[in-house]
Structures are given as C-alpha cells and as structure tokens.
Amino acid sequence: MTPREPASPEEPFGYLMVHFVEDAQGYREKVHLSISRGDDPERWDRLNGGEPVLASHLSTTGVRDPHLTFDPVTATYFIIATDLRVFGGDEAGWDAWTHGYSTRMNVWTSADLISWSPLTQFDVALAPDGAPAAGVPALDMMWAPETTWVPDLYAEGDGGFVVYFSAGIDGGHHRIVWGTTRDFSQETWEYGGVLLDTGDFAIDCSMIQHAGRTYRVTKDNGATRRGIFMERTQAARWWEADAVWTPVQDNLGDEYARGHGVEGPTMFKVHGEDRWYLYVDVIPDGGYHPLVSTDLDAERPWALLESDRFDLPAATKHGGVIGLTRAQYDAVRAADAREAVSPTLGTVRVPVGATTEEVRAALPARAEATLHGGGTASFPVEWTLAADEAASPGRHAVAGVLRGTLGANLNDWVGEAASRAWDAPGRRPFSATAIHVAATLEIA
C-alpha cells in the first residue's frame, strides 16, 4: 500500500496505538503510545522514547489491555484499562487473579491525545453510590475493557458508551459482559448483563462496525479450541440479548502462535479504503502480529499479512488503534519531546518585593526542546515559585517544567519513604520523563 498525503489538516492521516509492554524483568504494565510513520498502518514508532506515558498508582498499580475511545459530543478521549499487575505486584498468581479479584477500571481523559488527566477508577460491580449494585452477579474480575459509542443509546440523540469486558461470574467460567456509561465514572455506570457466553472460558472481545453491521472477535480459551474467532450481526442494538450473531471465521492468527497462543485482538480500518487490519497478540511476549482483510463479509475475511514492510517493536501488547487527522498527527509528533535545547534559560532581574505574578511574568514563558523524531518545538514553561520569591536582594535559581509534552504526564509514582513496593502507603504520582529547566533570578 502507498501512504498518501491529505489535502487539509482535518483530513484523516496516521494512526495512534495505545498498548502496554511485556517485560517479565521490569515494571512496564503501564500505558504506552505508538504512532504510525506517516499514514502507514504497517510501520510504527514508540512515543516518549519508548517510556510509558501514563501509570497507575492506585489499587494493584498495574495497567494491562488499554483501550482508546472517543466521545464525539464532548470531544473527549478516554483511555480505559485492566487493573492488574503481573510482574512485581502481589504475585498471587493467575488462579487468584481470576477469582474475587479487582473489578476496578482504570480511566484517563484528554482533549488532545497529548495531556492526560490524573488517573481515576470506578468499580464495575458497584452502584453509583459505591454500594454493591442490585441485580449484579458476583464478578470475579474485570479484564480487557473495550467500548463502542452509540449515538442513541439512552434516547434519540442521547448517546453513550456500551462497554464490554471479560469477567468470571460467581466463580464460574469467563464470559463477555457489558454495561453502559456516559463518562466512565461510578455515577453514570450501569451494569447490563452477559454479551457472550460460550459455555466455557472466553476473553478479550474487540469490535468494529461497517455498513450497518457489527463485527466482533473474541478469544476462546475453552475446550472448543476456536482460538480467536469472529462473528457478525446486523442488529442495531447488538449488545442486547436478542441480537443474533453469525459465526464467520475461527483460529485467527494461530499461524503466529509457534506453540504458545494468540489473544488480545484489535481491529481498525485504513483511511479511505475498504481495508482492515486485525492485530493479534502472541503469548507471552511476541506482541502484535498482523492479519488483513479487504472484505469483512467474505467467507474467510482474514489472512496473514504478507509484507516485509511490517515494523512494530517486539512485546507491543494488547491495546487498540484509532485514526488521526493530519492536524492531530502533527500535534502528537510535535509533543514527543526528548530534552530541552538549553536547560538553563538565563538570568531574569526583578525588583525587591516583586509579586509572584510579576516574577512569573518576567521569566521566559516558553522554551525549545528537541524531539524524538527530529527537529525542535516550543513549549510553555510552568515555573515553581514561592510566595516570597523576591522578598530580599540576591541571586538564586528557580525551576520550571515544560508542559504540553507527552513525557510530562503522570507516568510513575513513589510511596512513603521513597518506597517502590506495589502496596506502599501514600503512593503519589509524578512524571519521570518531564523536561526540567531552570533560570537565575536576580533581585535588586
């Protein structure tokens, strides 16, 4: 395929992938971002120098299976994810992690895909008031949440998200269950019921829509050995119990398994073409491998991608892909800062007794930084100032941090007494990759 150039900043261009990274020797169960090289969905670069963009300091301190979605009404992006840390966490083991474990969902929001909110969580087993929800079965865990925006979910013109995820029920096998929300908060969450029950263990459901149909792929972990299988439906309210799903294709991507297995599927459409990609996650650390389709309604729509161009770093695990506009693509690339061009921004003179606002106004408002992809960009500086910064004559340094960079997000945490234990008390988030600068303040 030949990537194209768009005619305007608002035309589709490029793709953004959210994922985590498998690393049995380290703690990388955090949110990572990768971006396509131009408009090419087969070639990818990790952002923020390969370091995470977001991390969890709550509950298990793990983030797995992140998913990226968009509310077109509020123009808000959401990242949602599993609350589970396998490496360096409580080490309880998979049996414990699937029975009576965390039913919390990790949530971050953004208006621009660059600056993300602090982490919040809500519990899919609880009611808006935080009490056990009436009529909701005992959910054993909440894994791999994904979501689809439905414009008329609540009423005509009143949209919301249908969320689906893997959960064991009452200690039994894993099913795909669903619920609804307006904003991924406890206050608007409502459990819906079972979306898919194979009668045996099923996880990792991902969906895509095209031409009035909904297509879903799911991992069968049960005795039927279907692997990742695909179904489709024409039902407008596809999440409800009376929707009829037609089997399409089984064992998707098994050729990549090499004696292990594949899971964590995600699908996305190519800009301006009837061409789709299905990425499947090779267990344990092979990461995403591609399948391709040009007709989702064919008898066997998916085939392995035959391409020597495909380039995605190994151990890129279980996430999701969204399309960008040219303006968004350029903005994300321009926010991928590596280091300040000059970490010291000179000397600023202010009179004795200058107010904090006057000192701030005298300091440089912006600073240049080099980018991971080459070139430089300008970023606002947030200065840390005391209330009496200019109380007496003299010279001293003041510190600042560049805002609007991907690395300025809260991607690490520390507990009391500088503890890094997953259950350390007093865990507080910070950015381990923020770009810091300094200036000298001369008060005369």
Secondary structure as GFF3:
##gff-version 3
##sequence-region A 1 444
A	DSSP	beta_strand	12	21	.	.	.	ID=ss1
A	DSSP	beta_strand	32	37	.	.	.	ID=ss2
A	DSSP	beta_strand	40	46	.	.	.	ID=ss3
A	DSSP	three_ten_helix	48	50	.	.	.	ID=ss4
A	DSSP	beta_strand	64	71	.	.	.	ID=ss5
A	DSSP	beta_strand	76	82	.	.	.	ID=ss6
A	DSSP	alpha_helix	94	97	.	.	.	ID=ss7
A	DSSP	beta_strand	104	110	.	.	.	ID=ss8
A	DSSP	beta_strand	120	123	.	.	.	ID=ss9
A	DSSP	beta_strand	143	155	.	.	.	ID=ss10
A	DSSP	beta_strand	158	168	.	.	.	ID=ss11
A	DSSP	beta_strand	174	181	.	.	.	ID=ss12
A	DSSP	beta_strand	190	196	.	.	.	ID=ss13
A	DSSP	beta_strand	202	210	.	.	.	ID=ss14
A	DSSP	beta_strand	213	220	.	.	.	ID=ss15
A	DSSP	beta_strand	227	233	.	.	.	ID=ss16
A	DSSP	beta_strand	246	249	.	.	.	ID=ss17
A	DSSP	three_ten_helix	254	256	.	.	.	ID=ss18
A	DSSP	beta_strand	262	269	.	.	.	ID=ss19
A	DSSP	beta_strand	276	282	.	.	.	ID=ss20
A	DSSP	beta_strand	287	293	.	.	.	ID=ss21
A	DSSP	beta_strand	303	304	.	.	.	ID=ss22
A	DSSP	beta_strand	316	325	.	.	.	ID=ss23
A	DSSP	alpha_helix	326	334	.	.	.	ID=ss24
A	DSSP	beta_strand	337	340	.	.	.	ID=ss25
A	DSSP	beta_strand	344	350	.	.	.	ID=ss26
A	DSSP	alpha_helix	356	362	.	.	.	ID=ss27
A	DSSP	beta_strand	366	371	.	.	.	ID=ss28
A	DSSP	beta_strand	376	384	.	.	.	ID=ss29
A	DSSP	beta_strand	394	402	.	.	.	ID=ss30
A	DSSP	three_ten_helix	406	408	.	.	.	ID=ss31
A	DSSP	beta_strand	412	414	.	.	.	ID=ss32
A	DSSP	three_ten_helix	416	418	.	.	.	ID=ss33
A	DSSP	beta_strand	428	430	.	.	.	ID=ss34
A	DSSP	beta_strand	436	443	.	.	.	ID=ss35
###
